[in-house]
Amino acid sequence: MRKILGLALALLSLQACTEENKEFASISGKIANTDAKTIVFTNGLYNKEISLNADGSFSDTIQLKKPDYFNIALNNTNVGFAYIANGFDLSLSADNNSFFESLQFEGTGSENSNFLLAQNKYGSSIGDPRNLFALDKEVFTEKLKEIRNNFDNIQKQFKGLDTDFIADKTKYRFL
């Protein structure tokens, strides 16, 4: 029994030594059809400018105090967004000619940013919100419930979302 316990402790120790607790997020990717020199990640308090290689590829790290939402800017005209936390290993790809529409994330933590993109795509399909206010109260309430259900269904499609991210996304629910 002692041998089994000793072996188990040794394996746990070995596993703890091999698991990396990264105090930064790795970000890499490639932007097609661009002559931009840099891509910028900013959250209002933190600004990270990363140089692009001639082929549009890049790689760098961001060290964060806490997970946060970032705007991504290319040439100050093409803008996207991402959710980034220490320990994430994100790889993004996009085409400069349709930056936001083609923006995709892969790697550890990518589900969070892809979820944001899917929500934004659905939100854009709703149309002018002023049209909702022109509806009768009952129809308005039902339409809001439908919209909320659609947003909830989008969330169900993404597995492994960061718990802090989900807590932040769900704390402002009004229906």
Secondary structure, DSSP 8 states (H G I E B T S, - for coil): -HHHHHHHHHHHHHHHHHS---SSEEEEEEEET---SEEEEE-SS-EEEEE--TTSEEEEEE--SS-EEEEEEETTTEEEEEEE-TT-EEEEEEEGGGHHHH-EEEEETHHHHHHHHHHHHHHHHT--THHHHTS-HHHHHHHHHHHHHHHHHHHHT--S--HHHHHHHHTT---
